[in-house]
Each structure stands twice: as C-alpha cells, then as structure tokens.
Amino acid sequence: MKSLIKKFVETTGPSGYEKLIRDVVRAEVAPFVDEVSVDSLGNLVARKGAKKAQGLRVMLAAHMDEIGVMATHVDDNGFIRFTTLGGVTPLTCVGGRVRFLGRENHGQAVSGVIGMERTSDLSRIPDIEKLFIDVGVSRRKDCPVRVGDVAAFERPFEDLGKRLVSKAMDDRISVAILVETFRQMKAQKVQSPHEIFAVFSVQEEVGTRGATTAAYGIDPDLGLALDVTRSGDTPQGVRMDVSLGKGPAIKVRDAGMLSDPRVVDWMVRTAEKARLPYQLEVLERGSTDARAIQLSRAGVPAGCLSIPCRYIHSPSEMVDFDDVQNAVQLMIALLRDPIELK
C-alpha cells in the first residue's frame, strides 16, 4: 500500500486543478468497482454494488485536492506575488519550493523558491503579501509564469518506517484508504448489502465544494467523510485527545458540524466488535466534506473517519501507517453488514 500512497501524494492537484490526480486515482480504483464517472465539477465518483433489502445508499468522500498558490503579479525583476488556494500558512512557506502546472521553461517544468521581504521584526509571522516566488529569472519578460498560473508545493514522499511524511497527506491518505478498501473487499469477496458511492472530491480546501454538489446528485441515505485530523501528541501542541499510532479517529464534532450521534455509535460498535483500535475526535478548528453531506437536500445522517496527522497544511504532514491500515479494516467492517442507526 505504501507504493500507492507514494503515487498519490507525489501527483500534483491543487484545488480546482485536480485533473492529474483524478486520472491517477481513476486508473487505480476502476478494477475494483462497478462504475466510474466524473461529474460536472470534476469529482470522481466510483459506484460499487446494488442496494439490497437491508442496504442503504452510502456516500463516502475523500478529497483529492491539496493546498496551493496562484500567481497574482510579476514585478519588473521577475519575482512573482501570489495568493493562496486553501489554508496556506506563511510560517511554513518561506524557503519552500513550488512547481507550477502546465508551464515549461526550455523543456523543464517551472519550479520556484518562496522568499520573504526583509523585516526588522523576526518575531512576527509575515503576511502572504510579504512573500514572493523566485523562479530564477531577473526580468519580467523572462518569467515563464503568468498571472493566474497555479502551483503546488514540492516535497518528496518520505517513508520513516511506521511514520509516513508528505506534503499532501491531506487528503491523499484517505484517497488511498478508500482505494485499498475496495481492493481488499474484492479480494476477500465481501458482498456488501449497500450501494456504495465513493466520491473522490474536488475543491474541499476552498469550501467543500465538490462534496456539496456530489451529495446533492447522489442523495445518499448515509454519508461518511474520510479526512485527516490534528493530533495532540507533540511538545506543547494543541490540547486534543488524538495521537498517532492509537488508531483512526471517529469524529464527534468539529468547527463545521456535529456528527450524527447514531453514526458515531454505529462506528464505535463496529470498531469494538472487530477489535480494532479507535479514538474519539473533537476538533475545534476546521471541518470536512461530512459537513457538506450532512446539509445536502433535506439532510443526511453523516460522520467522519479521521486519520491522525501531524503538521497539517505544511510541506511535511505525518501519519502513522498502522492507523492507515486499521482505517482500511474499519471501513471494510463498516460496509460489510447492514447498518443499524440506534
């Protein structure tokens, strides 16, 4: 599974520009599902199974997009000013590298380094307006980047054994979990009673836009998002009862939604029955595609399975491989049997 994760996290796909990663995911998931399609907004929708007597129409969502930047201005010396696509933090930008989509310079992809204007107060975090991208030119006319060009952060995947590091674990790790779930279900000949729609969604980082339209079109009986969540296990980190290596987290609440208590109870019961480790998550900042699913049409019972992740929205997001594998097993257990919401 690590090779699959590496392939996904090293494929570029900022919000609104997900075609490259969508093509890669489509090729990987197609052998394990009944139908694959792309909707008008660009979501990749994989359908598996048919709704049986005790089954439901279940929507799963894992977003394909990653945070990125967009060029807004090129000055006379060829330095590029930019705005953000998603929650880009200036603190983790300086000295970072980016790669622009669809632009070439003498046959080479256009990459750049993020620099910062000189400041007299090094104790303050700079605003995005104080940062620029240097692509190695000295004049505006030599700059291969145009206003509106989009770039993603550039950093290789690192396998540290049980810990995996990448600039795009959010949320390619969940994309990999869904694909692996379907692969194992087919290999184990698991016959789910549900009609399952796996949505590899677009534009989550800029407002859960893909999941919003997909949920409206699918009109599910139940929805689950898969996404990363923060951890509280680093020195003087956030106060949060989630740690790497202690199992995937079942979301109870985040800043955008309250998980349906019946969905939470069902997920907890299933994890305990399968003897899989799990944690309970209360996230005070941020939300996921589950919020969009929950508010679709007349409302949908919804929840979220979260992968503990350190350093979210940085060039080095870290997850635990045991958590990833246990998330796959929990997803299979959740989809294997009829769902009872009590």
C-alpha positions as CSV (number, residue, x, y, z in Angstrom):
1,M,0.0,0.0,0.0
2,K,2.9,2.3,0.6
3,S,3.7,2.5,-3.2
4,L,0.1,3.5,-3.8
5,I,0.3,6.3,-1.1
6,K,3.6,7.5,-2.7
7,K,2.0,7.6,-6.1
8,F,-1.0,9.6,-4.9
9,V,0.9,12.1,-2.7
10,E,3.5,12.9,-5.3
11,T,0.9,13.6,-8.0
12,T,0.0,17.3,-8.3
13,G,-3.5,18.5,-7.8
14,P,-4.3,21.9,-6.1
15,S,-7.9,22.9,-5.5
16,G,-9.7,23.4,-8.8
17,Y,-6.9,21.8,-10.8
18,E,-7.3,18.1,-9.9
19,K,-7.1,16.5,-13.4
20,L,-3.7,14.8,-12.9
21,I,-4.5,13.2,-9.6
22,R,-8.0,12.3,-10.8
23,D,-6.6,10.4,-13.8
24,V,-4.2,8.5,-11.5
25,V,-7.0,7.7,-8.9
26,R,-9.4,6.6,-11.7
27,A,-6.9,4.1,-13.1
28,E,-6.2,2.6,-9.6
29,V,-9.8,2.3,-8.4
30,A,-11.6,1.2,-11.6
31,P,-10.7,-2.5,-11.4
32,F,-12.4,-2.8,-8.0
33,V,-15.7,-1.1,-8.6
34,D,-18.7,-1.4,-11.0
35,E,-18.7,2.0,-12.5
36,V,-16.6,5.2,-12.5
37,S,-17.7,8.6,-13.7
38,V,-16.7,12.2,-13.5
39,D,-19.3,14.8,-12.7
40,S,-19.6,18.4,-13.9
41,L,-17.5,19.9,-11.1
42,G,-14.8,17.3,-11.6
43,N,-15.5,14.8,-8.8
44,L,-14.5,11.3,-9.5
45,V,-17.4,9.0,-8.5
46,A,-16.9,5.3,-8.1
47,R,-20.0,3.1,-7.6
48,K,-19.9,-0.4,-6.2
49,G,-22.7,-2.8,-5.5
50,A,-26.5,-2.6,-5.5
51,K,-28.8,-1.7,-2.7
52,K,-30.3,-4.8,-1.2
53,A,-33.3,-5.2,1.2
54,Q,-31.4,-4.2,4.3
55,G,-29.0,-2.0,2.5
56,L,-28.5,1.8,2.2
57,R,-27.3,4.2,-0.4
58,V,-24.0,5.2,1.2
59,M,-21.8,8.1,0.2
60,L,-18.1,8.0,1.1
61,A,-16.0,11.1,0.4
62,A,-12.2,11.7,0.4
63,H,-10.9,14.9,-1.3
64,M,-8.3,14.7,-4.0
65,D,-7.2,18.4,-3.9
66,E,-4.3,19.8,-2.0
67,I,-3.5,23.4,-0.9
68,G,-1.6,25.5,-3.4
69,V,-0.9,29.0,-4.6
70,M,-1.8,31.2,-7.6
71,A,0.3,33.9,-9.2
72,T,-1.3,37.4,-9.0
73,H,1.5,39.7,-10.2
74,V,5.0,39.5,-11.7
75,D,7.2,42.5,-11.0
76,D,9.9,44.1,-13.2
77,N,12.6,41.8,-11.8
78,G,10.6,38.6,-12.4
79,F,9.5,38.0,-8.8
80,I,6.0,36.5,-8.5
81,R,3.5,37.6,-5.9
82,F,0.8,35.1,-5.1
83,T,-2.5,34.3,-3.3
84,T,-3.5,31.1,-1.7
85,L,-5.7,28.1,-2.6
86,G,-6.8,26.8,0.7
87,G,-5.2,27.1,4.1
88,V,-1.6,28.0,3.2
89,T,0.3,29.2,6.3
90,P,3.1,31.8,5.7
91,L,5.0,30.3,8.6
92,T,5.7,27.1,6.6
93,C,6.2,28.8,3.2
94,V,9.5,30.6,3.5
95,G,12.2,28.6,1.8
96,G,9.7,26.2,0.5
97,R,9.6,25.1,-3.2
98,V,6.7,25.1,-5.6
99,R,6.1,23.7,-9.0
100,F,3.8,25.4,-11.5
101,L,1.2,23.4,-13.5
102,G,1.3,23.4,-17.3
103,R,4.2,25.7,-17.8
104,E,7.6,24.7,-19.3
105,N,10.9,26.6,-19.5
106,H,13.2,25.2,-22.2
107,G,11.7,21.7,-21.7
108,Q,11.8,21.8,-17.9
109,A,8.8,22.2,-15.5
110,V,8.8,25.6,-13.9
111,S,9.8,25.4,-10.2
112,G,10.4,28.2,-7.7
113,V,11.5,29.1,-4.2
114,I,9.4,31.1,-1.8
115,G,11.3,34.1,-0.4
116,M,10.3,36.8,2.0
117,E,10.8,40.6,2.1
118,R,13.3,41.9,4.6
119,T,11.8,42.6,8.0
120,S,13.0,44.3,11.1
121,D,10.8,42.2,13.4
122,L,11.7,38.5,13.1
123,S,9.3,37.6,15.9
124,R,6.3,38.3,13.7
125,I,4.9,35.8,11.2
126,P,4.8,37.6,7.8
127,D,1.6,38.1,5.8
128,I,1.3,36.4,2.4
129,E,1.7,39.8,0.9
130,K,5.3,39.9,2.1
131,L,6.2,36.7,0.3
132,F,7.2,36.1,-3.3
133,I,8.3,33.2,-5.6
134,D,11.7,33.3,-7.3
135,V,11.9,31.2,-10.5
136,G,15.5,32.1,-11.2
137,V,15.0,35.0,-13.7
138,S,16.0,38.6,-13.5
139,R,13.4,40.3,-15.8
140,R,9.7,40.2,-16.1
141,K,9.8,39.4,-19.8
142,D,11.9,36.3,-19.0
143,C,9.5,34.9,-16.4
144,P,7.6,31.9,-17.7
145,V,4.8,32.3,-15.2
146,R,1.7,34.3,-16.0
147,V,-1.0,35.8,-13.7
148,G,-3.4,33.0,-12.8
149,D,-0.9,30.2,-13.1
150,V,-1.2,27.7,-10.2
151,A,1.5,25.9,-8.3
152,A,1.6,23.1,-5.7
153,F,4.2,22.7,-3.0
154,E,7.1,20.4,-4.0
155,R,8.5,17.9,-1.5
156,P,9.1,14.1,-1.9
157,F,7.4,11.4,0.0
158,E,9.4,10.0,2.9
159,D,9.0,6.5,4.4
160,L,10.2,6.6,8.0
161,G,9.0,3.0,8.7
162,K,5.8,3.3,10.7
163,R,5.6,7.0,10.0
164,L,5.0,8.4,6.6
165,V,5.6,12.0,5.6
166,S,4.4,14.1,2.6
167,K,3.2,17.5,1.6
168,A,-0.2,16.1,0.6
169,M,-1.3,13.5,3.2
170,D,-4.3,15.9,3.4
171,D,-6.1,14.2,2.0
172,R,-4.5,11.7,-0.4
173,I,-4.0,9.3,2.5
174,S,-7.8,8.9,2.7
175,V,-8.0,8.5,-1.1
176,A,-5.5,5.7,-0.7
177,I,-7.5,4.2,2.1
178,L,-10.7,4.1,0.0
179,V,-9.0,2.5,-3.0
180,E,-7.3,-0.1,-0.7
181,T,-10.7,-0.7,1.0
182,F,-12.3,-1.6,-2.4
183,R,-9.3,-3.7,-3.4
184,Q,-9.5,-5.8,-0.3
185,M,-13.3,-6.1,-0.5
186,K,-12.9,-7.6,-3.9
187,A,-10.0,-9.8,-2.9
188,Q,-12.0,-11.1,0.1
189,K,-15.2,-11.3,-1.9
190,V,-17.0,-9.1,0.6
191,Q,-20.7,-8.7,-0.6
192,S,-21.9,-5.5,0.9
193,P,-25.7,-5.0,1.1
194,H,-25.2,-1.3,0.3
195,E,-24.9,0.7,-2.9
196,I,-21.7,2.5,-2.3
197,F,-20.7,5.7,-3.9
198,A,-17.1,6.7,-3.3
199,V,-16.6,10.3,-4.2
200,F,-13.0,11.5,-4.7
201,S,-14.0,15.1,-4.3
202,V,-12.6,18.3,-5.6
203,Q,-12.1,21.8,-4.1
204,E,-12.5,20.7,-0.5
205,E,-9.7,23.0,0.7
206,V,-11.6,26.1,-0.7
207,G,-15.0,25.3,0.8
208,T,-16.1,21.6,0.4
209,R,-17.5,22.5,-3.0
210,G,-17.1,19.1,-4.7
211,A,-18.8,17.2,-1.9
212,T,-21.7,19.7,-1.9
213,T,-22.6,19.1,-5.5
214,A,-21.9,15.3,-5.3
215,A,-24.1,14.8,-2.3
216,Y,-26.9,16.6,-4.0
217,G,-26.6,14.4,-7.0
218,I,-26.2,11.1,-5.1
219,D,-28.9,11.8,-2.5
220,P,-27.4,9.3,0.0
221,D,-29.1,7.6,3.0
222,L,-25.9,8.0,4.9
223,G,-22.6,9.7,4.4
224,L,-19.1,9.3,5.7
225,A,-16.1,11.6,5.0
226,L,-12.5,10.3,5.3
227,D,-10.0,13.0,6.2
228,V,-7.0,13.9,8.3
229,T,-7.3,15.5,11.7
230,R,-4.9,17.2,14.0
231,S,-3.0,15.4,16.8
232,G,-2.3,16.5,20.3
233,D,0.9,14.4,20.8
234,T,3.7,16.9,20.0
235,P,5.5,19.1,22.6
236,Q,3.3,21.9,23.7
237,G,0.9,21.2,20.9
238,V,-2.8,21.6,20.7
239,R,-4.9,20.1,23.6
240,M,-6.5,17.3,21.8
241,D,-7.0,13.7,22.8
242,V,-5.8,12.2,19.4
243,S,-2.4,10.7,18.9
244,L,-0.5,9.0,16.1
245,G,-0.5,5.2,16.3
246,K,-3.5,4.8,18.5
247,G,-6.0,4.1,15.7
248,P,-8.1,6.1,13.3
249,A,-10.4,8.7,15.0
250,I,-14.1,8.7,14.9
251,K,-15.3,12.3,14.7
252,V,-17.7,13.5,17.3
253,R,-17.6,17.2,16.5
254,D,-15.6,19.8,14.5
255,A,-15.9,23.5,13.9
256,G,-18.4,22.9,11.0
257,M,-20.5,20.0,12.1
258,L,-21.8,17.7,14.8
259,S,-21.6,14.1,13.7
260,D,-24.9,12.3,14.0
261,P,-24.7,10.5,17.4
262,R,-26.3,7.4,15.8
263,V,-23.5,7.3,13.2
264,V,-20.8,7.8,15.9
265,D,-22.3,4.9,18.0
266,W,-22.5,2.6,14.9
267,M,-18.9,3.3,14.1
268,V,-17.8,2.7,17.7
269,R,-19.8,-0.5,18.0
270,T,-18.3,-1.8,14.7
271,A,-14.7,-1.0,15.8
272,E,-15.2,-2.7,19.1
273,K,-16.8,-5.8,17.6
274,A,-13.9,-6.0,15.1
275,R,-11.4,-5.4,17.9
276,L,-9.9,-2.5,16.0
277,P,-8.3,0.4,17.8
278,Y,-10.0,3.8,17.6
279,Q,-10.0,7.2,19.1
280,L,-12.8,9.8,19.6
281,E,-12.1,13.2,18.0
282,V,-13.3,16.6,18.9
283,L,-11.7,19.1,16.5
284,E,-12.1,22.8,17.4
285,R,-10.8,24.2,14.1
286,G,-11.6,23.1,10.6
287,S,-14.2,20.8,9.0
288,T,-14.5,18.2,6.3
289,D,-16.7,17.0,3.4
290,A,-19.0,15.5,6.1
291,R,-20.4,18.9,6.7
292,A,-21.5,19.3,3.1
293,I,-23.0,15.8,3.0
294,Q,-24.9,16.4,6.2
295,L,-26.5,19.6,4.9
296,S,-27.5,18.2,1.5
297,R,-31.1,18.4,0.4
298,A,-33.3,17.6,3.4
299,G,-30.3,16.4,5.5
300,V,-28.3,13.2,5.7
301,P,-27.0,11.3,8.8
302,A,-23.3,11.8,8.5
303,G,-20.0,11.2,10.2
304,C,-16.3,11.1,9.6
305,L,-13.4,8.7,10.0
306,S,-10.2,10.7,10.6
307,I,-6.6,9.8,10.2
308,P,-4.4,11.5,12.9
309,C,-1.9,13.7,11.2
310,R,0.9,16.0,12.5
311,Y,1.9,19.3,10.8
312,I,-1.3,19.6,8.7
313,H,-1.0,22.2,5.9
314,S,2.8,22.1,6.0
315,P,5.2,20.6,3.5
316,S,5.7,17.7,5.9
317,E,2.4,16.2,7.0
318,M,3.0,13.0,9.0
319,V,0.7,9.9,9.6
320,D,1.2,6.5,11.2
321,F,1.0,3.5,8.8
322,D,-0.7,1.4,11.5
323,D,-3.5,4.0,11.7
324,V,-3.9,3.8,7.9
325,Q,-4.1,0.0,7.8
326,N,-6.6,-0.1,10.7
327,A,-8.7,2.5,8.9
328,V,-8.9,0.2,5.9
329,Q,-10.0,-2.7,8.1
330,L,-12.6,-0.5,9.9
331,M,-14.0,0.7,6.6
332,I,-14.4,-2.9,5.4
333,A,-16.2,-3.8,8.7
334,L,-18.5,-0.8,8.4
335,L,-19.5,-1.7,4.8
336,R,-19.8,-5.4,5.2
337,D,-23.1,-5.6,7.1
338,P,-26.5,-3.9,7.3
339,I,-26.3,-0.5,9.1
340,E,-28.4,0.0,12.2
341,L,-28.6,3.6,13.5
342,K,-29.9,3.5,17.0
